[in-house]
Amino acid sequence: TYAFEPKSVQSFLRPEVIESLFYLYRATGDRVYQDWGWNMFRAVEAYAKLPKGGYATMQAVDQFPPLPAAKMESFWLAET
């Protein structure tokens, strides 16, 4: 069983996390990494994408729907 204790309820849209899961999938062939990355991508599209363009960081992902913040980190577009 996999478990972890979150240290923050914020999400800063770190594209490296999804990228790392892609590399783990390629290195191991284990589809769980591919599934996790795809689920993260779909969540970003569903909850962080803004209607008029851009993506918002999340200030609270411990509630549903997540509470967006009023900013987008520059690295989100630079690294994706």
Jmol script that loads the backbone (N, CA, C; Angstrom):
load data "model"
ATOM      1  N   THR A   1       0.836  -1.179   0.000  1.00  0.00           N
ATOM      2  CA  THR A   1       0.000   0.000   0.000  1.00  0.00           C
ATOM      3  C   THR A   1       0.878   1.237   0.000  1.00  0.00           C
ATOM      4  N   TYR A   2       0.504   2.175  -0.843  1.00  0.00           N
ATOM      5  CA  TYR A   2       1.253   3.427  -0.942  1.00  0.00           C
ATOM      6  C   TYR A   2       0.480   4.522  -0.229  1.00  0.00           C
ATOM      7  N   ALA A   3       1.146   5.243   0.656  1.00  0.00           N
ATOM      8  CA  ALA A   3       0.506   6.348   1.368  1.00  0.00           C
ATOM      9  C   ALA A   3       1.526   7.458   1.574  1.00  0.00           C
ATOM     10  N   PHE A   4       1.045   8.672   1.663  1.00  0.00           N
ATOM     11  CA  PHE A   4       1.922   9.801   1.947  1.00  0.00           C
ATOM     12  C   PHE A   4       1.139  10.860   2.706  1.00  0.00           C
ATOM     13  N   GLU A   5       1.861  11.730   3.365  1.00  0.00           N
ATOM     14  CA  GLU A   5       1.255  12.821   4.130  1.00  0.00           C
ATOM     15  C   GLU A   5       1.521  14.128   3.400  1.00  0.00           C
ATOM     16  N   PRO A   6       0.498  14.781   2.850  1.00  0.00           N
ATOM     17  CA  PRO A   6       0.715  16.042   2.141  1.00  0.00           C
ATOM     18  C   PRO A   6       1.229  17.138   3.075  1.00  0.00           C
ATOM     19  N   LYS A   7       2.143  17.942   2.570  1.00  0.00           N
ATOM     20  CA  LYS A   7       2.705  19.052   3.337  1.00  0.00           C
ATOM     21  C   LYS A   7       2.044  20.374   2.986  1.00  0.00           C
ATOM     22  N   SER A   8       1.288  20.408   1.895  1.00  0.00           N
ATOM     23  CA  SER A   8       0.645  21.640   1.446  1.00  0.00           C
ATOM     24  C   SER A   8      -0.614  21.280   0.680  1.00  0.00           C
ATOM     25  N   VAL A   9      -1.573  22.176   0.676  1.00  0.00           N
ATOM     26  CA  VAL A   9      -2.793  21.956  -0.100  1.00  0.00           C
ATOM     27  C   VAL A   9      -2.734  22.723  -1.415  1.00  0.00           C
ATOM     28  N   GLN A  10      -1.607  23.374  -1.705  1.00  0.00           N
ATOM     29  CA  GLN A  10      -1.451  24.144  -2.928  1.00  0.00           C
ATOM     30  C   GLN A  10      -0.887  23.282  -4.047  1.00  0.00           C
ATOM     31  N   SER A  11      -1.182  23.681  -5.278  1.00  0.00           N
ATOM     32  CA  SER A  11      -0.582  23.063  -6.459  1.00  0.00           C
ATOM     33  C   SER A  11      -0.046  24.185  -7.334  1.00  0.00           C
ATOM     34  N   PHE A  12       1.232  24.123  -7.633  1.00  0.00           N
ATOM     35  CA  PHE A  12       1.872  25.173  -8.420  1.00  0.00           C
ATOM     36  C   PHE A  12       2.044  24.783  -9.886  1.00  0.00           C
ATOM     37  N   LEU A  13       1.326  23.737 -10.319  1.00  0.00           N
ATOM     38  CA  LEU A  13       1.400  23.285 -11.712  1.00  0.00           C
ATOM     39  C   LEU A  13       2.831  22.980 -12.120  1.00  0.00           C
ATOM     40  N   ARG A  14       3.473  22.074 -11.418  1.00  0.00           N
ATOM     41  CA  ARG A  14       4.847  21.703 -11.731  1.00  0.00           C
ATOM     42  C   ARG A  14       4.848  20.655 -12.851  1.00  0.00           C
ATOM     43  N   PRO A  15       5.211  21.054 -14.067  1.00  0.00           N
ATOM     44  CA  PRO A  15       5.184  20.092 -15.169  1.00  0.00           C
ATOM     45  C   PRO A  15       6.215  18.978 -15.015  1.00  0.00           C
ATOM     46  N   GLU A  16       7.239  19.205 -14.180  1.00  0.00           N
ATOM     47  CA  GLU A  16       8.273  18.179 -13.983  1.00  0.00           C
ATOM     48  C   GLU A  16       7.706  16.904 -13.390  1.00  0.00           C
ATOM     49  N   VAL A  17       6.645  17.019 -12.623  1.00  0.00           N
ATOM     50  CA  VAL A  17       6.059  15.836 -11.999  1.00  0.00           C
ATOM     51  C   VAL A  17       5.491  14.910 -13.072  1.00  0.00           C
ATOM     52  N   ILE A  18       4.719  15.464 -13.978  1.00  0.00           N
ATOM     53  CA  ILE A  18       4.150  14.657 -15.058  1.00  0.00           C
ATOM     54  C   ILE A  18       5.269  14.121 -15.951  1.00  0.00           C
ATOM     55  N   GLU A  19       6.257  14.952 -16.237  1.00  0.00           N
ATOM     56  CA  GLU A  19       7.396  14.522 -17.053  1.00  0.00           C
ATOM     57  C   GLU A  19       8.148  13.371 -16.378  1.00  0.00           C
ATOM     58  N   SER A  20       8.340  13.452 -15.072  1.00  0.00           N
ATOM     59  CA  SER A  20       9.044  12.389 -14.342  1.00  0.00           C
ATOM     60  C   SER A  20       8.279  11.074 -14.428  1.00  0.00           C
ATOM     61  N   LEU A  21       6.961  11.138 -14.355  1.00  0.00           N
ATOM     62  CA  LEU A  21       6.166   9.919 -14.488  1.00  0.00           C
ATOM     63  C   LEU A  21       6.313   9.311 -15.877  1.00  0.00           C
ATOM     64  N   PHE A  22       6.431  10.162 -16.893  1.00  0.00           N
ATOM     65  CA  PHE A  22       6.658   9.669 -18.253  1.00  0.00           C
ATOM     66  C   PHE A  22       7.990   8.916 -18.327  1.00  0.00           C
ATOM     67  N   TYR A  23       9.043   9.498 -17.748  1.00  0.00           N
ATOM     68  CA  TYR A  23      10.355   8.835 -17.759  1.00  0.00           C
ATOM     69  C   TYR A  23      10.332   7.527 -16.974  1.00  0.00           C
ATOM     70  N   LEU A  24       9.619   7.506 -15.854  1.00  0.00           N
ATOM     71  CA  LEU A  24       9.508   6.261 -15.091  1.00  0.00           C
ATOM     72  C   LEU A  24       8.791   5.194 -15.903  1.00  0.00           C
ATOM     73  N   TYR A  25       7.757   5.588 -16.612  1.00  0.00           N
ATOM     74  CA  TYR A  25       7.061   4.624 -17.469  1.00  0.00           C
ATOM     75  C   TYR A  25       7.993   4.088 -18.548  1.00  0.00           C
ATOM     76  N   ARG A  26       8.728   4.986 -19.205  1.00  0.00           N
ATOM     77  CA  ARG A  26       9.640   4.552 -20.278  1.00  0.00           C
ATOM     78  C   ARG A  26      10.750   3.653 -19.748  1.00  0.00           C
ATOM     79  N   ALA A  27      11.244   3.936 -18.549  1.00  0.00           N
ATOM     80  CA  ALA A  27      12.343   3.149 -17.971  1.00  0.00           C
ATOM     81  C   ALA A  27      11.885   1.786 -17.475  1.00  0.00           C
ATOM     82  N   THR A  28      10.672   1.718 -16.950  1.00  0.00           N
ATOM     83  CA  THR A  28      10.219   0.471 -16.333  1.00  0.00           C
ATOM     84  C   THR A  28       9.192  -0.288 -17.161  1.00  0.00           C
ATOM     85  N   GLY A  29       8.472   0.428 -18.029  1.00  0.00           N
ATOM     86  CA  GLY A  29       7.388  -0.205 -18.772  1.00  0.00           C
ATOM     87  C   GLY A  29       6.147  -0.422 -17.930  1.00  0.00           C
ATOM     88  N   ASP A  30       6.166   0.041 -16.686  1.00  0.00           N
ATOM     89  CA  ASP A  30       5.033  -0.139 -15.778  1.00  0.00           C
ATOM     90  C   ASP A  30       3.951   0.891 -16.105  1.00  0.00           C
ATOM     91  N   ARG A  31       2.799   0.423 -16.542  1.00  0.00           N
ATOM     92  CA  ARG A  31       1.714   1.309 -16.984  1.00  0.00           C
ATOM     93  C   ARG A  31       1.158   2.177 -15.868  1.00  0.00           C
ATOM     94  N   VAL A  32       1.422   1.832 -14.615  1.00  0.00           N
ATOM     95  CA  VAL A  32       0.904   2.647 -13.516  1.00  0.00           C
ATOM     96  C   VAL A  32       1.439   4.077 -13.613  1.00  0.00           C
ATOM     97  N   TYR A  33       2.700   4.253 -14.021  1.00  0.00           N
ATOM     98  CA  TYR A  33       3.270   5.596 -14.159  1.00  0.00           C
ATOM     99  C   TYR A  33       2.610   6.356 -15.308  1.00  0.00           C
ATOM    100  N   GLN A  34       2.334   5.663 -16.377  1.00  0.00           N
ATOM    101  CA  GLN A  34       1.644   6.285 -17.504  1.00  0.00           C
ATOM    102  C   GLN A  34       0.228   6.703 -17.090  1.00  0.00           C
ATOM    103  N   ASP A  35      -0.448   5.848 -16.365  1.00  0.00           N
ATOM    104  CA  ASP A  35      -1.803   6.162 -15.896  1.00  0.00           C
ATOM    105  C   ASP A  35      -1.797   7.349 -14.936  1.00  0.00           C
ATOM    106  N   TRP A  36      -0.846   7.385 -14.008  1.00  0.00           N
ATOM    107  CA  TRP A  36      -0.771   8.500 -13.060  1.00  0.00           C
ATOM    108  C   TRP A  36      -0.526   9.813 -13.799  1.00  0.00           C
ATOM    109  N   GLY A  37       0.398   9.806 -14.745  1.00  0.00           N
ATOM    110  CA  GLY A  37       0.688  11.015 -15.515  1.00  0.00           C
ATOM    111  C   GLY A  37      -0.516  11.477 -16.315  1.00  0.00           C
ATOM    112  N   TRP A  38      -1.195  10.538 -16.948  1.00  0.00           N
ATOM    113  CA  TRP A  38      -2.378  10.885 -17.735  1.00  0.00           C
ATOM    114  C   TRP A  38      -3.488  11.436 -16.839  1.00  0.00           C
ATOM    115  N   ASN A  39      -3.681  10.843 -15.677  1.00  0.00           N
ATOM    116  CA  ASN A  39      -4.683  11.349 -14.735  1.00  0.00           C
ATOM    117  C   ASN A  39      -4.335  12.758 -14.264  1.00  0.00           C
ATOM    118  N   MET A  40      -3.059  13.020 -14.022  1.00  0.00           N
ATOM    119  CA  MET A  40      -2.645  14.365 -13.616  1.00  0.00           C
ATOM    120  C   MET A  40      -2.897  15.362 -14.742  1.00  0.00           C
ATOM    121  N   PHE A  41      -2.563  14.994 -15.970  1.00  0.00           N
ATOM    122  CA  PHE A  41      -2.799  15.876 -17.110  1.00  0.00           C
ATOM    123  C   PHE A  41      -4.283  16.195 -17.253  1.00  0.00           C
ATOM    124  N   ARG A  42      -5.130  15.179 -17.157  1.00  0.00           N
ATOM    125  CA  ARG A  42      -6.577  15.393 -17.277  1.00  0.00           C
ATOM    126  C   ARG A  42      -7.104  16.287 -16.165  1.00  0.00           C
ATOM    127  N   ALA A  43      -6.567  16.147 -14.945  1.00  0.00           N
ATOM    128  CA  ALA A  43      -6.997  16.997 -13.831  1.00  0.00           C
ATOM    129  C   ALA A  43      -6.603  18.452 -14.068  1.00  0.00           C
ATOM    130  N   VAL A  44      -5.406  18.672 -14.604  1.00  0.00           N
ATOM    131  CA  VAL A  44      -4.981  20.039 -14.916  1.00  0.00           C
ATOM    132  C   VAL A  44      -5.916  20.644 -15.958  1.00  0.00           C
ATOM    133  N   GLU A  45      -6.217  19.899 -16.992  1.00  0.00           N
ATOM    134  CA  GLU A  45      -7.122  20.401 -18.025  1.00  0.00           C
ATOM    135  C   GLU A  45      -8.519  20.667 -17.466  1.00  0.00           C
ATOM    136  N   ALA A  46      -8.976  19.836 -16.570  1.00  0.00           N
ATOM    137  CA  ALA A  46     -10.335  19.974 -16.033  1.00  0.00           C
ATOM    138  C   ALA A  46     -10.463  21.102 -15.016  1.00  0.00           C
ATOM    139  N   TYR A  47      -9.425  21.322 -14.192  1.00  0.00           N
ATOM    140  CA  TYR A  47      -9.591  22.240 -13.069  1.00  0.00           C
ATOM    141  C   TYR A  47      -8.704  23.475 -13.114  1.00  0.00           C
ATOM    142  N   ALA A  48      -7.595  23.438 -13.834  1.00  0.00           N
ATOM    143  CA  ALA A  48      -6.682  24.590 -13.834  1.00  0.00           C
ATOM    144  C   ALA A  48      -6.800  25.440 -15.101  1.00  0.00           C
ATOM    145  N   LYS A  49      -7.320  24.871 -16.163  1.00  0.00           N
ATOM    146  CA  LYS A  49      -7.440  25.617 -17.418  1.00  0.00           C
ATOM    147  C   LYS A  49      -8.518  26.686 -17.291  1.00  0.00           C
ATOM    148  N   LEU A  50      -8.171  27.906 -17.698  1.00  0.00           N
ATOM    149  CA  LEU A  50      -9.098  29.033 -17.581  1.00  0.00           C
ATOM    150  C   LEU A  50      -9.864  29.244 -18.882  1.00  0.00           C
ATOM    151  N   PRO A  51     -11.125  29.640 -18.806  1.00  0.00           N
ATOM    152  CA  PRO A  51     -11.962  29.799 -20.000  1.00  0.00           C
ATOM    153  C   PRO A  51     -11.405  30.806 -21.012  1.00  0.00           C
ATOM    154  N   LYS A  52     -10.768  31.855 -20.537  1.00  0.00           N
ATOM    155  CA  LYS A  52     -10.252  32.889 -21.450  1.00  0.00           C
ATOM    156  C   LYS A  52      -8.778  32.701 -21.788  1.00  0.00           C
ATOM    157  N   GLY A  53      -8.193  31.594 -21.392  1.00  0.00           N
ATOM    158  CA  GLY A  53      -6.800  31.291 -21.707  1.00  0.00           C
ATOM    159  C   GLY A  53      -5.929  31.224 -20.473  1.00  0.00           C
ATOM    160  N   GLY A  54      -4.918  30.395 -20.542  1.00  0.00           N
ATOM    161  CA  GLY A  54      -3.996  30.229 -19.427  1.00  0.00           C
ATOM    162  C   GLY A  54      -4.451  29.164 -18.444  1.00  0.00           C
ATOM    163  N   TYR A  55      -3.652  29.008 -17.408  1.00  0.00           N
ATOM    164  CA  TYR A  55      -3.900  28.013 -16.366  1.00  0.00           C
ATOM    165  C   TYR A  55      -3.646  28.652 -15.019  1.00  0.00           C
ATOM    166  N   ALA A  56      -4.468  28.338 -14.041  1.00  0.00           N
ATOM    167  CA  ALA A  56      -4.321  28.898 -12.703  1.00  0.00           C
ATOM    168  C   ALA A  56      -3.677  27.875 -11.774  1.00  0.00           C
ATOM    169  N   THR A  57      -2.797  28.354 -10.900  1.00  0.00           N
ATOM    170  CA  THR A  57      -2.334  27.491  -9.822  1.00  0.00           C
ATOM    171  C   THR A  57      -3.511  27.267  -8.879  1.00  0.00           C
ATOM    172  N   MET A  58      -3.406  26.270  -8.052  1.00  0.00           N
ATOM    173  CA  MET A  58      -4.490  25.968  -7.122  1.00  0.00           C
ATOM    174  C   MET A  58      -4.052  26.307  -5.701  1.00  0.00           C
ATOM    175  N   GLN A  59      -4.906  27.038  -4.993  1.00  0.00           N
ATOM    176  CA  GLN A  59      -4.564  27.356  -3.611  1.00  0.00           C
ATOM    177  C   GLN A  59      -5.116  26.344  -2.623  1.00  0.00           C
ATOM    178  N   ALA A  60      -6.024  25.487  -3.073  1.00  0.00           N
ATOM    179  CA  ALA A  60      -6.567  24.457  -2.177  1.00  0.00           C
ATOM    180  C   ALA A  60      -7.048  23.265  -2.993  1.00  0.00           C
ATOM    181  N   VAL A  61      -6.254  22.194  -2.990  1.00  0.00           N
ATOM    182  CA  VAL A  61      -6.652  20.980  -3.705  1.00  0.00           C
ATOM    183  C   VAL A  61      -7.290  19.956  -2.776  1.00  0.00           C
ATOM    184  N   ASP A  62      -7.462  20.350  -1.521  1.00  0.00           N
ATOM    185  CA  ASP A  62      -8.073  19.436  -0.558  1.00  0.00           C
ATOM    186  C   ASP A  62      -9.592  19.595  -0.486  1.00  0.00           C
ATOM    187  N   GLN A  63     -10.152  20.333  -1.419  1.00  0.00           N
ATOM    188  CA  GLN A  63     -11.597  20.475  -1.508  1.00  0.00           C
ATOM    189  C   GLN A  63     -12.022  20.266  -2.957  1.00  0.00           C
ATOM    190  N   PHE A  64     -13.292  19.988  -3.155  1.00  0.00           N
ATOM    191  CA  PHE A  64     -13.776  19.757  -4.509  1.00  0.00           C
ATOM    192  C   PHE A  64     -14.935  20.678  -4.804  1.00  0.00           C
ATOM    193  N   PRO A  65     -14.884  21.397  -5.906  1.00  0.00           N
ATOM    194  CA  PRO A  65     -13.742  21.465  -6.825  1.00  0.00           C
ATOM    195  C   PRO A  65     -12.584  22.240  -6.198  1.00  0.00           C
ATOM    196  N   PRO A  66     -11.365  22.041  -6.712  1.00  0.00           N
ATOM    197  CA  PRO A  66     -10.202  22.742  -6.156  1.00  0.00           C
ATOM    198  C   PRO A  66     -10.373  24.254  -6.266  1.00  0.00           C
ATOM    199  N   LEU A  67      -9.806  24.970  -5.314  1.00  0.00           N
ATOM    200  CA  LEU A  67      -9.915  26.427  -5.291  1.00  0.00           C
ATOM    201  C   LEU A  67      -8.743  27.040  -6.045  1.00  0.00           C
ATOM    202  N   PRO A  68      -9.013  27.699  -7.187  1.00  0.00           N
ATOM    203  CA  PRO A  68      -7.909  28.270  -7.972  1.00  0.00           C
ATOM    204  C   PRO A  68      -7.358  29.548  -7.340  1.00  0.00           C
ATOM    205  N   ALA A  69      -6.092  29.808  -7.598  1.00  0.00           N
ATOM    206  CA  ALA A  69      -5.455  31.057  -7.201  1.00  0.00           C
ATOM    207  C   ALA A  69      -5.503  32.013  -8.393  1.00  0.00           C
ATOM    208  N   ALA A  70      -5.187  33.256  -8.161  1.00  0.00           N
ATOM    209  CA  ALA A  70      -5.260  34.269  -9.217  1.00  0.00           C
ATOM    210  C   ALA A  70      -3.903  34.487  -9.873  1.00  0.00           C
ATOM    211  N   LYS A  71      -3.208  33.396 -10.198  1.00  0.00           N
ATOM    212  CA  LYS A  71      -1.924  33.537 -10.880  1.00  0.00           C
ATOM    213  C   LYS A  71      -1.583  32.267 -11.643  1.00  0.00           C
ATOM    214  N   MET A  72      -0.680  32.434 -12.603  1.00  0.00           N
ATOM    215  CA  MET A  72      -0.137  31.314 -13.353  1.00  0.00           C
ATOM    216  C   MET A  72       1.380  31.458 -13.330  1.00  0.00           C
ATOM    217  N   GLU A  73       2.065  30.426 -12.909  1.00  0.00           N
ATOM    218  CA  GLU A  73       3.527  30.454 -12.885  1.00  0.00           C
ATOM    219  C   GLU A  73       4.058  30.444 -14.315  1.00  0.00           C
ATOM    220  N   SER A  74       5.096  31.235 -14.576  1.00  0.00           N
ATOM    221  CA  SER A  74       5.645  31.331 -15.933  1.00  0.00           C
ATOM    222  C   SER A  74       6.220  30.004 -16.410  1.00  0.00           C
ATOM    223  N   PHE A  75       6.736  29.199 -15.486  1.00  0.00           N
ATOM    224  CA  PHE A  75       7.342  27.929 -15.904  1.00  0.00           C
ATOM    225  C   PHE A  75       6.311  26.965 -16.471  1.00  0.00           C
ATOM    226  N   TRP A  76       5.037  27.161 -16.159  1.00  0.00           N
ATOM    227  CA  TRP A  76       4.012  26.241 -16.680  1.00  0.00           C
ATOM    228  C   TRP A  76       4.030  26.248 -18.213  1.00  0.00           C
ATOM    229  N   LEU A  77       4.087  27.416 -18.828  1.00  0.00           N
ATOM    230  CA  LEU A  77       4.129  27.479 -20.293  1.00  0.00           C
ATOM    231  C   LEU A  77       5.530  27.274 -20.831  1.00  0.00           C
ATOM    232  N   ALA A  78       6.533  27.694 -20.084  1.00  0.00           N
ATOM    233  CA  ALA A  78       7.920  27.579 -20.550  1.00  0.00           C
ATOM    234  C   ALA A  78       8.382  26.127 -20.605  1.00  0.00           C
ATOM    235  N   GLU A  79       7.875  25.291 -19.731  1.00  0.00           N
ATOM    236  CA  GLU A  79       8.377  23.910 -19.616  1.00  0.00           C
ATOM    237  C   GLU A  79       7.431  22.874 -20.189  1.00  0.00           C
ATOM    238  N   THR A  80       6.282  23.295 -20.690  1.00  0.00           N
ATOM    239  CA  THR A  80       5.351  22.286 -21.207  1.00  0.00           C
ATOM    240  C   THR A  80       5.303  22.341 -22.718  1.00  0.00           C
TER     241      THR A  80
END
end "model"
wireframe off; spacefill off
backbone 0.3
color backbone group
